[in-house]
Amino acid sequence: MNFKDLMLSDLELVEKELVKYLETKDVMFPKLFESMSYTTMAGGKRIRAFLVLMFARLSGGSVKAALPYACALEMVHAYSLIHDDLPCMDDDDMRRGKPSNHIVYGEALGLLAGDALLTYAFEICATNPNVDPSLAAKAVGTLASLAGACGMVGGQVLDLEGEKRKLSREELHHVHELKTAALIRAAASLGCCTTFEGLKYLDRANKYGQNIGLAFQVVDDILDVTGDEQSLGKPIGSDAENNKTTYLDFMSLDDAKVYARELTDEACSELGEGENADVLRRLAYYLLERKN
């Protein structure tokens, strides 16, 4: 199976599991589950979920063991998007070409749907029936660390501060180590938490995730200037309009493209040899060359 076929096959697996997880669990709260599902099932490449499954394969684990982690991470990502779009944050009315969650369900329910997705993600990781309980605990701790105050949430705080003033290049780099790269690191690391043997891969998984996460953000900054609004599902030039510091404040478009490639090359150097490593290399360069 080639890279794109494998990614599509894994995406279908994850989508089916997410539908099961997001079925209304209590008839008293149908709108809550509808709101949770609205953003979680709104499309996207499921790159983070694919990384979970691929690092499970790379480190000797199974897709069955990795699937709950992959779904949990997609829920954390969805929660972050719901909250990011709120008026108190980025105040975006559109997400992936559709009205943002709070536009459809209201700010209060949108906020609560994000809260519910975040806590549900930890429940799913902690109760993963296909791994040893100590590995589930390791996964919970890893996800909490990388999604929390000193991870993605901390990155969001720094990003909001950056709307009030121009960040230095070092500050910008730190923002995206946390805001963007942390969840990608979490994806690679969770895949390693499917077997005890997989824990030996954690250091390499973190380095790979960190570098492709940063490259992903550099490409995002490039596309905000050069991309197509219809493909991106958001207005072009929104970063400049919102006075956000980007990598293009410190380098030319050509230099940014070179930097993104250097980060991608460094990520791929962590992978070693083998079929699964080759798939992860192909993924890294696919993300580098993306148009949306």
N, C-alpha and C positions, 0 to 999 in steps of 0.2 A: 504494500500500500504506500503510495507516495505521500509527501508531506501534507499537501492540501486535502487529500482524501481522508487522511488520518485525523486532521484537525476538524473537518466537518463531521466525521464519525463520532469523535469525542464530544463535539458541541451538541450533537443530537442526544447523546447519553446524558449529558449534564442538563439539558433542557427538560428531558423527561423526568429526571429526578427532582428538579426544581418545581415542576408542576405538582408533583406528589407532595413535596414539603409545604407548598404554599396553598394547598387546599384548605378551605375554612375549617379550623379545628374546633370552633365553638360557634354555634348558630347566633349567639348574641353579638358577634363582632364581624359580620360579613364584610362591612365596608373597610375595616382595618385590613383584613387579608386581601381584599381587592386592591387597596392602595399599595400594600407591600408587593403584590404581584405586578401591579402596573409598571413600576420602575424596574423590578428585577427581571421581568420577562419582556422588556422593551427592546430587545435586540442587543447588538454589540458583538464583538468578536470572541468574547469569553477567553481572552488570552490568559488571564490569571488562572482560570479553571484548567485550561489546557496545560499550563505549566505544572500545576499540581499533579496531573495525571502523568506527564512526561517525566518528571523527577521521581515519581514512584517507579516507573518503568526503569529509569536509569539506575536507581539505587536498589533494585531487586524486589520492590514491592509490587502490589497488584492494583489494577484499576478499581476493582471492587472495594479495596481498602481505602483508596484515595478519593473515591467519588463523594462521600459525605464531606470531606474537607474541601473539595472543589466547590460544592454547593454552598457551604458555609462562607467561603471567601467571596463568592459572587454576591451573597447577601450583604456582607460587610461593604463591598464596593457599591452596591445599590443604595445602602443607607447613606454612604458618604455623598453620593450624587444628589439624593433627596435634600439633605441638609445643605449642601453646597449651593443649591439653587434658591434657597429661601431668601426672602428680602433682607434679612439681617446678615446674610453672607454675600454671595455674588449677585443675588437678585436677578436670576435668569428665568425668563418665562418659557423658554424652549429647551428641550433636551432630546438629542437624536431625532430632530425633526418633528417632535410631538410636544404638546404642552407639558411643562414641568409638573411634577406630582402635586405641588401645593396649588397650582392653578386649577387642577381638576378636583382635588379633594379638600382644599383649604389648608391654611398654614398649620392649624392645630393637628389635624389628622395626618398631614404629611410628616410633621415632626414626630408624632407618635409611631407612625409606620416605620420611620427610620430607626427609632429606639427599639421597636419590636424586632426588626431585621437583625440589628446588632446583637441583641441578647439571644435570639434564636440561633444565630451562628455559633455561639459558644455552647449552647445546648447540643447542637448537632455534632460538633467536634467532640465534646465530652462523652457523648453516648454512642460514638462510632462503634458499631457491633463487630467490625471486621478487623480490629487491631487490639493489641494488648492494652489494658487500661492505662499503663504507665506511658505508652506512646500517645494515647489520647490526651493525657494530662500534659505531655510535652507539647502537643499541637495547640492546646488551649493557651498555654503560657506563651508560646511563640506568637500566636495570633494577637493575644492581648498586648504583648510588648510592642509589636510592630504597627498595630492599629491605634494604640493609645496615646497618652499624653507625650511620651518621648518618641513617638512614631508619627503616624499619619495625622493625628489630631494636632500634635505640636507643629507639624508642617503647615497645617491650615492656619494656625494662629500666626505664625511668621508670615504667611502669605497675605493675611489680612493687614498686618502691620505694613507690609510692602505697598499697600494701596495708598498709604498716607505719606510715604517717602520713598525715594529711590534706594534700593538695596545695593550693597556692594556685591561684587561677583562672588565673594566667599559666602555672604549671607544667602544669595540666590541659590548657590550650589547646595547649601544646607537645607533650604526650604524644600528643594526637590529630592534630596536624599530621603527626606521624611514624607512629604506630601505625595510624591509620585512613586519613588523607588521602594518605599517601605512595604507596600502591599504586594509588589512584584517579588521582593525578597521573601515575603510571607508565603507566596504561592510556591516558590521553589523549595522553601524549607518544609512546608507542610507535606509536600510529596515525599520528602525524606523521612517523615514521621510515620511511615506505614510499616516499617520493619526496623529491628534493632540494627541490622547491618546498614540500613539507610542513614542512620545518624552519623556515620563516618563521612558522608557526603555533604554535611551541613555547611561546612566552611566554603566549599566550592560553590554550593547552591546560593549562598548569600552573596558571594562576589559576582556570580553570573547575574543574579537578580538585581543587584545594585547597579551594575553597569548598563544592563539593557533598560532598566528603569530610567536612568539619567538620559540615555540615548533617546528613549521614548519622549521625554519632555523636550529635549532639544528639537526633535522632529516636530512636536506639537507647536513649538514657537515658530519654526520655519513655516509650517502650514498655515498658521494664523496670518501670515503675510502673503504667502504665495498660493494657498489652497483654493478650492472651489467651495463656495458656500453651500451648494446643494449636497455635495459629497460629505462635507463636514457636519452638516446638520446644525450649524450655528453661524452667526455673522462673522465674516472675515474682518480682521482688524480690531476685534473686541478687546484684546489685551492693551493696545495703545489707547483705545477709548476709555478703558477703566484705569488707565495710568499704572498698569502693572509692569514691573521690571521683568525683562525676559533675557535670554541668552543673547539676543540680537542687540541689546544695549551695550554689549561688550565685544561683539565680533560681527564681521560681515556675514552675509548669507553663505558665501563660499566657505568661510572659516568654520561656520556652524556645521555645515555638512561634513567637513573633514573631522571635526570634533566628535560628531555623532558616530561616524565610522570608526574612529579610534576607540571609543567606548565599546562599540559592538565587537570589534576585534579582540579587545581585552576580555570581554565577557566570554567569548567563544574559546579563549585560551584555557579556560578553567574546565573544559568539558571532557577531555581525554578522547578516546577512540570508541567506535562502535556505532551500531545503527541508531540507538536512541540519542547518543551524542550528536550524530549527524542531523537528526530531526531538530534538536534544540539549536544547532547552528543555523539551520535553514530558517527556523522561526525568528532568530535574532536579525537576520538580514532581511527577512520579509517585513519585520517591523521598521527597520531602517528605511526601506524603500516604499513604505505605505503612502497613500495619497489622502487618507482620511483617518 
